[in-house]
């Protein structure tokens, strides 16, 4: 193994155990391409993107590269690459001409879709969507809103599907199928009354790096007219103690199948390891008395005879403070 390959293996060991697709930026005809042969032996499919025609021509029809494209990585969106997405982008030659951020923005390793089902969430939806600058694509299913929900959603995505029946499982399965159809490699599901803490903007995409983890659990903090204090009594604590699997690698067989028509529950059918992230979700469960009464009427009508008094902040409610 070459010295360069040994250094790369130390810094990115997963690259030598999880073969995939590599966009290899820059290769000089006068020198052997660093690590390319070792990556090919691991099982990676390598595409060379080289700005100088003479260098690109040198590697056509042979060597470690399955594909050779002549072009500038800084204009990668205009170049007809053989794949829309690559697991890894590596660059070696000509780095003096590039800023690292230029390449990171131009070549995203994964496509992350956020899928949601909404109805009459005009007061909360924009806050939720704005907290996710790390998302590549939003797929939203609107279940018959009669407020400005659809108009707000359309400012963030052109993919808005419409349903009328109260069937949360159907809506989430529909959104997931559409996200996969549009090329998502990871999916995140969210409720409209939720929001990511601020540090997620810079740290979230680290969870998408190549590795054995196929799903991520996050703790959810429910605020019931109580911010910055969240509820931990009765069933509320399960959200912060155990968390929920919200992010998962797109796979065949993942589906929602919760018996409650108003709730899709958690996705099922994921294969592979699941990790737990320290990034947190703020759940604005109830923010006003008007919203409380509306939810009490809705759930009481949907599930007659069930007790929903836990939605109120009674004398038995227990809280902890959320530290930003």
N, C-alpha and C positions, 0 to 999 in steps of 0.2 A: 504494500500500500504506500502511495506517495506521501511525502511530508504534508502536503496540502490536505490530502484526504484524512490523514490522522488528526490534523488540527480541526477539520470540519466535524469529524466524528466526536471529538471531545465536546465541542460546542453544541452540536445538534445530533445527539445519538439516535433520536427517532428516525432521522433521515436514512439510517443504515439498517433499520429493522422494519420500516413500513413503506414499501415501494409504491410509487404513484406517478404523477406527471410533473415534470420539472421544466420551467422556462429558464434556459441557461443563457444569460445575457453576456455576449462578448467572448470571442475566441480568436486569437492571433494565429495566422498560418505558420509563423516562425517558431511557435512554441506549442508543446502538447497542452491541450485544454485541461486546466486544473480540476482534478476529481471526476472528470466526466466519465472516464472508463470505469472507475470504481462504482459510480452511481448506476451506470448501465448494468454492471454485474449484479448489483443488488436487485435489479428488476425494474428500475425507473425507466419511463419513456421520456427521452430528452428532446426538447425543441430548442435549437440554437437561434437566437436573435442577434444578429451581428450587423453593425452599421456600415462597415466597409465592404464593398462588393467583392474585392479580391479575397478577403478572408472568408466570406460566405461561400464563394465559389470553391475554395480549397476543400471545404467539408461536405460539399454536395456529393451524394452517392456513396458515402462511406464514412468510416469513423464511428464514434459512439452516439451520434445524433440520429434520431429517427426522422426528424424534420429540420430543415435549414431555411430560415427566412432572413432576407436582407431588409433591415429597417432600424429605426431609432426607437429605443424603449420609451423615450419621453413622449412619443406620439403613438403609443401602443394601441390606443383605441381606434386608430385609423388603419392599422395593419391587419391584413387577413391572416391571422394565426390559425393553425389547424385545430385548435381547441379554444373554447370561450373562456375556460377557467383552468388554472393550474394549481396543483397542491402546494408547490414551492416555486419561488423565483430566486435564482442565484445570479450574481453578476461578478465578473472577475476582471475583464479587460476594459480599459477606458473609464475606470471609476473616477478619475480626476475630472471627467466631464459631467458627472452626475451628483445630485444631492440625494441622500438616502430617502428623504421624504418623497421626492418625485417618483421614485420607483415603487415605494410602498403604496402610494395613492393610485398609481397607474395600473399595478398588477395586484389585485386582491386575491388572496389564496382561496377563499371560500365565498360563497354567496349566501348571505343570511337573510331569511325572510321572517317577518313578524306576522303572525296570523291572529285575527281577532274576529269576534262576533259582537255586534253592538246593536243597541236600540235606544233611541232618545238619550244620547250621551253628549249633547252639545255643550254642556257646562264643564265636562271633564276630558273629553277626547283630545283636544289640542294639547293640553298639559302632558298627557300620556305620550302622544306621538313625538312631541318636541324633546322628550327625555331620552330618545333613542337615535342619536345621530349615527350610531354604529351600524344601523340596519340598512341593508341594500334595497330591500323591497318590502312594502306593506301589502298584505292581502286581507281585505276587510269584507266581512259578510254583514250586511245591514238587514235586520229582521223587522223591517216595516216602520222605520222612524218617521215621525211627523214633525220633527223640529229641524234644526240646522245640522244634524249629525253628518249627513251625506256631503253637504257642502264643505264642512270642515275636513272630512276625510279626503275629499278630492284635492285638497291643497297638498296632500302628502303622497297620494297614489292615484293611478288611473285604474287600479284593479279593485273595483267595488262590486261585489256580487249581492244579489237581493233574494231574500226568502220571506215568507209570510207566516208559515206555521211555527208554533213554539216547539222547536226540536233542536236543542243545543248540540246534541251529538251530530246530527246531520249537518248543521252549519259549520262545525269545526272540521269534520271530515271533508266537507266541500272546500273549505279554505286550504286545508293541507294538500289536497289533490291539486288545486290550482297552483300553489307554491311550487310543488314538485314539477308540474308541467312547465313552469317558467324557469326551471333550472336551479332551484334552491338546493344547496347542499347541507344547510343547517336550518332548523326552524325554531322559532321562539314564539310561545303563545302568551298573550297578555289580555287582561281585562281593561276596559276603558277607564275605570276608576283607579288605576294604578300608575305609578311613576317610579323610575329608577333613581336611586341616589346619585348625586352629581359625579362621583368618581367613576361610575360605570362608563361615562362617555369616552374616557381614555383607556380603560382597562378591559372592557367587555370582549373585544375581539381577540385578546390573548387566549380566551377559552376555545377558540376555533383552531388553534395550532394543531398540526399533525400529532397523533398520539393514540393511546388505547381508549381514551374516554369518549363515549358516544352520547352521553347525556349529562346534564348539570342540574343540580338542585340548588335552589335559592330560598333564603328565609324571607317571609312576607310579614310585614308589620301592619296590623289593622288599626286604623284610627277611627274611633267612633265618637265624633264631635269632641275630640280629646287631644289633638295634636299640641305639643310633641309627645304626648303619652299614648302608648298603645295598650290594647287590652290583652291580658294573659289569663283571665279566668275562664271557666267552663271550656268550651271547645276552641276558644281563640288561640290558646297557647300552641296548638299543633302546627300552626302556620309559622311561628317563629322558632319552635324547638326542632321540628322535623323538616320543615320547609317543603317545597314542592318542586318536582322536576318540570322546569319551564323550557329548557333549551335542549335540543336533541338533534343528532345527525339524521338527515333525511334517509329513511329506509322504507322498503316495501313492508307492508303489514302493520304499520303503526296506525292506530285508530282510536276513536273516542266511543265509549259504550257505557255511559252512566245511566242508571234507571230514571233519574230525575229529569223531567223535560226542560227545566229551567237552568240546569247546570250540566256542563259537559264533563266535569270531573277532570281526572288526569289522563293523559294519553297512555295507551297500552300497546304492548307488542315490541318495545324497543329491545334490540339485541346488543349486548356488549356492556362494558363497565360504565358505572355512573359515578360522577364526582360531586363534591359539594363545594360551592363557591362562597366566598365571603362577601360578594356583592349583594346588596339588599334592595328589596322592592317595598315601596311605601304604598299601602292600600288605603285609599281614602274611602272607607266603607260607607260611612254616613257623615255628612258635613253640616246638615241643617235639620231642624225639626220637621220642616216640610218634606224633606227627603225621607226621614224616618217614617213618618206617617204613610207616605206613598209606598214604601217597601213593606210595611206591616200589612197594608191592604192587599198588596199584590200576592205576598206569600200566604197569607191567611186564606185568600180566595183560591189559590192554587193547591194548597194542602190543608183542607178543612180539618179542624180539630187539633192541629199541631201547635205547640207553644213556641212563639217567637219573641218572648219577653227578653231573651238574652241580647236582642238588638238595642235595648234601652240601657242607658248608663244608670243602673239602680245602685242601691247601697251595697250590694254584694260584688260590684264590679271591682276588678283589681288591675292596676296599671303599672307599667314601667316606662321610664323616659327614654325616648329615642335620641341617641347622640349622633349628630351629623358628622 
